[in-house]
Amino acid sequence: MPKMKTVSSAKKRFKLTASGKIKRKHAFKSHILTKKATERKRNLTKTGYVHKSDMPAVLNMLNAK
């Protein structure tokens, strides 16, 4: 049986923390920024965490248990 491989897009987008959470970036910060408020853009810059209902899917993509 072949080796399990991580999903390349997932390893670029997610990072595991020491406490077991998964860090992610916010979407909608790449272009069309003129109509977005300054506070909204500032909040989109910060990192977020993957929701607990999505954790199993992301961990499966990263081959981390």
C-alpha positions as YAML, in Angstrom:
chain: A
units: angstrom
residues:
- id: 1
  name: MET
  ca: [0.00, 0.00, 0.00]
- id: 2
  name: PRO
  ca: [1.38, 3.46, -0.88]
- id: 3
  name: LYS
  ca: [2.34, 6.06, 1.68]
- id: 4
  name: MET
  ca: [-0.28, 8.49, 2.98]
- id: 5
  name: LYS
  ca: [0.37, 11.94, 1.57]
- id: 6
  name: THR
  ca: [-0.66, 15.29, 2.97]
- id: 7
  name: VAL
  ca: [-2.85, 17.54, 0.85]
- id: 8
  name: SER
  ca: [-0.42, 20.16, -0.52]
- id: 9
  name: SER
  ca: [-2.95, 22.98, -0.33]
- id: 10
  name: ALA
  ca: [-3.66, 22.16, 3.33]
- id: 11
  name: LYS
  ca: [-0.02, 22.15, 4.42]
- id: 12
  name: LYS
  ca: [0.35, 25.64, 2.90]
- id: 13
  name: ARG
  ca: [-2.75, 27.01, 4.65]
- id: 14
  name: PHE
  ca: [-2.80, 25.44, 8.14]
- id: 15
  name: LYS
  ca: [-0.33, 25.23, 11.01]
- id: 16
  name: LEU
  ca: [-0.68, 23.06, 14.10]
- id: 17
  name: THR
  ca: [-0.08, 24.74, 17.47]
- id: 18
  name: ALA
  ca: [1.45, 23.12, 20.54]
- id: 19
  name: SER
  ca: [-1.94, 23.04, 22.27]
- id: 20
  name: GLY
  ca: [-3.49, 21.07, 19.40]
- id: 21
  name: LYS
  ca: [-5.39, 23.91, 17.72]
- id: 22
  name: ILE
  ca: [-5.00, 24.67, 14.02]
- id: 23
  name: LYS
  ca: [-4.12, 28.22, 12.96]
- id: 24
  name: ARG
  ca: [-5.47, 29.66, 9.72]
- id: 25
  name: LYS
  ca: [-5.61, 32.96, 7.88]
- id: 26
  name: HIS
  ca: [-8.77, 34.92, 7.16]
- id: 27
  name: ALA
  ca: [-10.12, 35.10, 3.63]
- id: 28
  name: PHE
  ca: [-11.15, 38.21, 1.64]
- id: 29
  name: LYS
  ca: [-7.94, 40.19, 2.21]
- id: 30
  name: SER
  ca: [-6.29, 39.82, -1.20]
- id: 31
  name: HIS
  ca: [-8.02, 42.38, -3.45]
- id: 32
  name: ILE
  ca: [-10.98, 44.79, -3.77]
- id: 33
  name: LEU
  ca: [-9.97, 46.44, -0.51]
- id: 34
  name: THR
  ca: [-11.32, 49.93, -1.26]
- id: 35
  name: LYS
  ca: [-14.88, 49.15, -0.24]
- id: 36
  name: LYS
  ca: [-13.85, 47.40, 2.99]
- id: 37
  name: ALA
  ca: [-13.58, 49.36, 6.21]
- id: 38
  name: THR
  ca: [-10.17, 49.88, 7.80]
- id: 39
  name: GLU
  ca: [-11.20, 48.01, 10.95]
- id: 40
  name: ARG
  ca: [-12.46, 45.09, 8.88]
- id: 41
  name: LYS
  ca: [-9.19, 44.88, 6.93]
- id: 42
  name: ARG
  ca: [-7.19, 45.05, 10.15]
- id: 43
  name: ASN
  ca: [-9.20, 42.19, 11.66]
- id: 44
  name: LEU
  ca: [-8.76, 40.10, 8.50]
- id: 45
  name: THR
  ca: [-4.98, 40.43, 8.87]
- id: 46
  name: LYS
  ca: [-5.00, 38.56, 12.19]
- id: 47
  name: THR
  ca: [-4.87, 34.79, 12.34]
- id: 48
  name: GLY
  ca: [-7.84, 32.70, 13.36]
- id: 49
  name: TYR
  ca: [-8.41, 29.13, 14.44]
- id: 50
  name: VAL
  ca: [-10.21, 26.31, 12.66]
- id: 51
  name: HIS
  ca: [-13.66, 25.60, 14.13]
- id: 52
  name: LYS
  ca: [-13.94, 22.39, 16.14]
- id: 53
  name: SER
  ca: [-16.45, 20.91, 13.68]
- id: 54
  name: ASP
  ca: [-13.89, 21.30, 10.86]
- id: 55
  name: MET
  ca: [-10.94, 19.96, 12.87]
- id: 56
  name: PRO
  ca: [-11.32, 16.27, 11.87]
- id: 57
  name: ALA
  ca: [-11.35, 17.13, 8.16]
- id: 58
  name: VAL
  ca: [-8.30, 19.39, 8.39]
- id: 59
  name: LEU
  ca: [-6.38, 16.89, 10.53]
- id: 60
  name: ASN
  ca: [-7.20, 14.22, 7.96]
- id: 61
  name: MET
  ca: [-5.82, 16.40, 5.16]
- id: 62
  name: LEU
  ca: [-2.64, 16.99, 7.19]
- id: 63
  name: ASN
  ca: [-2.36, 13.30, 8.17]
- id: 64
  name: ALA
  ca: [-2.09, 14.35, 11.82]
- id: 65
  name: LYS
  ca: [-3.96, 12.49, 14.53]
...
